[in-house]
Amino acid sequence: MELFWILLFSSVYPLAWGQGVYAPANAQIVHSGAACNVKDDNISERIYTIKEGDTLVLQCIVKGHPRPQVRWTKTAGSASDKFQETSIYNETLRIEGIQRVQGGRYYCKADNGVGVAAIKSIRVDVQYLDTPVLTVHQTISDVRGSYYQEKTVFLRCTVNSNPPARFIWKRGSMLIEQSKDNGVDIYEPLYTQGETKVLKLKNLRPKDFADYTCQVSVRNVCNIEDKSVTFRLTNTTSPPMIRLSVNDTVVVDPGQDVLLTCEVTGGFPPPTVTWSRYPGPLPLSAQVRGPTLILRAVTPADAGFYNCTAVNNVGNPARKNVNVIVRTMSNLTFQITPDSNKDSETIQMGRDLKLSCHVDATPQDKVNYTWYKNGAPVFNSDSLILLRSDPDMAPGTSSLEIVDMKFRDLATYSCMANFPGSRVPELRVDVNISQNSVSPPVLSVPAGGQVVSVREGGNAELVCLIVDGKPRPPLLWSRTEKDLLMPSGKLVVETPDGRLRLKNVTRDMMGAYRCQTAPYNGLNIKRREAQITLNVQYPPILDPVFQDVRSRNYQMVTLRCTVLRSNPPRLMDIRWFRNGDLIRMPMPDLKETPELKFKLEPTNNGTYECRVSNTAGTSSCMFNVSAQPYNAEFYFDTPNPVRILKGNNYSYNLQWTQKDPEATDRIIGYWINVRKNKQNLLSKQIDLKGKEPEKGVLMSYTISDLRIPLSYEVRLAPITTYSTGDYISRIIQYSEPYTYPRPSDHVCGFEDERICGFSQDRSDIFDWTRQNHLTQNPKRSANTGPETDRSGTKEGYYMYIEASRPRVQGDKARLLSPLFNVTSVRGPKGSGRVPYCVSFYYHMKGKHIGTLNVLLRVRSIASVDSVIWTKSGHQGPDWKKAFFDISPSGPFQIVFEGIRGPSFEGDIAIDDVSITLGKCKQENTVASAGKTVLIGGSHSLPLASWLTFGLSCFLSLLYR
């Protein structure tokens, strides 16, 4: 069960003839969850207090016609944070397990496009109390030279809480009071805003070596219990010290195991060691055994900084970290650079030449490069110069410079990259340097390939060919427009064969593409490049895609189909169809907007289609053309307009407006159907008696003889002289009225699922159950419990306790009424309290009946329950009435407590509960002395009662 409080923000909007379209009004925020408190602060702001981890439900209820749209937003502090935005009517915002960061001001905005939007807000205050953290800091200072040293200890207690916590310090079990002990000082450090308290032990004494407890309290708000932490101070108390079993950096091969030990070398109490990793959490394969971290069969994904932390809450934590690097090598590339000083692009004798080799490796600086010439290792000489790290290339690149090339330098050169002593496989690349093996590339686009046209959804291939050049470098593709990504989502795509293949082409892929020779695996010279344009063809984009056109009969109708975009832009054909048949007409001008004009008659209503074609395809504009009237629009009402009749019947005031009544022929009436289980209970024509509907003006019809609590389907369709419009449907159902009805109606019969704002007590053993004759368990216990509700109808509901298993003797179920705030109420002259009459019916049949107690729960500093009525044992097969007076001293609730008897024939039931202002009258079936406070659903007092008594009665609603 979840308790709702309802906030009454404004007076109720009357429902009357002539009222129609109007702006949202009467907004309410209904909220639920384990509410700790709901109050107004000093600036009249509604504050809803809830415990962290409980469920919060905010529901926005608003009146207005047409039906308003609801949007939720949230602000926290001074920074605005859009929490949630929806366009759902009666949007309910539900937060399971609310967290402290979700506190703040929540806004419900309702808008229906008429007038000013309605906005209501409520501030949600999430309350919590964490377990405090106690840390110890020690200082030693010389006093009077070096004669002795004075030791001072600071016990620092920190806690996160809302509201601010109260701190209590204890030595052993004794409370520490600064005024009674000169050796201590208790203070709050600067800039801590109440979340920290320090206990200073000055010039440590022998008695100061003891157990210290920091106890924090938020004074039981939201039933949050106190929390505490204890620390034992001894003469050996010292901060933690650690050392690692490895160096700061560990380099390993993939597949190896890594063992990291964080050895504790000092600290009392014994420190606790934890391991963490940055970035990300510890690998799933990691094993922590005390101070040791084991990484099994490491992969490159396991690399990172591993942190060891030792904590004993004395001084600062001790921290060490180690960088674990996993060796990897991939993507070995080469470059051939002709003599850059001569701006050469070919190999020439007598010129310099540089061969470069690069591998993507981790760690990059540990790679060892070895160069070979025709299989023999290369050593530095006057003509061959090895550069371990080439400053002109990317970091980690090795180069071999050939100075003043001779015929003897023409050979096959090999570059080999490896990690010395590692199991990571070495990588090798061979480059053949000869007069015929190296030549600059020539880039070419095939004839007709500069523009590639393809229909949307098809496949395309862009081709750039290297027709000459050795070695043949890869080709890189990119978009020519800045910041545009390739279809794959990357900036650059490499294609070894120069063919860029695109699948399922869309119009946003259209544009120019650039192909370039890569600067690696070939000559390192000026890039060759070319451009290819991708042209994506698509059928015309038209407006409207669909339009509902309504008109009076024998009026001219014009249909327009606008071409927004088209590729190719030239149109090939325009044709009009009615109900699928071609309309024969002169060929329209393909350069103008397609248009069709005709006079609407009863014989040419139907579906009209305009088909516009280009070479890429055909698109359509669809028009549904008719003289059929628009739908009616049911009035958006909260609550449903219900009027209770005598007995077990009610009537429903159905209200609606007509959408665009002047758009079509005159509306002369409405068909109305009332159905139950798809069977027509009522089908008739509502005659407007010559009065035409007006835009925005409400019409109404009273549907009577409906049975409580059944629901019905109502269907409504407008009628013109020529046709009938479509039916619209809504479900109407009985609900406990939200506004105050007649005094004779002030009884809660539990007919609505919200059970009039009653709620289950969370501290009892089991719950009361809502039931009627139709929902009874056919296998239920015989000879106990009522057959029907108090009125004797099978549909009527009541509340009862089920005495069968697993219930045992003495189990209690408590049902709580809404809370009545009567702090400002005063009785007649000469009395200090206002009397109330409590009336209800009870049913106690069965030889094992236990006890039914009625308690008065008065809220003050602490809630006080007192038994004001009790009944035990079998009371016969009939419903019986009980009523009595109460005079509470403050905000109160009525509690119905059912106690299970010795066995299963012990069901107890209650029904037709009322709580009214004034003393009970013995003769009345329903007490009516004074104005009623509690009524079915969410009832408020009449205005006169508010003024007379000043009763601030905010009722709680129970929603399931």
JORA-V438887 format. One record per helix or strand of 2 or more residues. SS is the DSSP state (H for helix, E for strand). FROM is the first residue (numbers start at 1). TO is the last residue. If there is no record, write none. Layout:
{{SS	FROM	TO} {SS	FROM	TO}}
This chain:
{{E	2	6} {E	22	33} {E	35	40} {E	46	51} {E	56	65} {E	69	76} {E	79	81} {E	92	95} {H	100	102} {E	104	111} {E	118	129} {E	133	143} {E	148	158} {E	161	162} {E	166	171} {E	174	175} {H	178	180} {E	184	187} {E	196	201} {H	206	208} {E	211	217} {H	221	223} {E	227	232} {E	238	244} {E	249	252} {E	258	268} {E	272	278} {E	287	289} {E	292	295} {H	300	302} {E	304	311} {E	318	326} {E	328	338} {H	340	342} {E	353	362} {H	364	366} {E	368	373} {E	376	377} {E	384	387} {E	397	402} {H	407	409} {E	411	418} {E	427	433} {E	439	444} {E	451	455} {E	460	463} {E	465	470} {E	475	479} {E	493	495} {E	499	502} {H	507	509} {E	511	517} {E	522	523} {E	529	543} {E	546	550} {E	556	567} {E	573	578} {E	581	582} {E	594	599} {E	606	614} {E	617	626} {E	632	634} {E	642	644} {E	649	658} {E	667	676} {E	679	687} {E	699	707} {E	711	720} {E	728	733} {H	743	745} {H	755	757} {E	759	760} {E	769	772} {H	773	775} {E	797	801} {E	812	816} {E	836	844} {E	851	858} {E	864	872} {E	880	886} {E	892	899} {E	908	917} {E	932	934} {H	943	949} {E	956	959}}
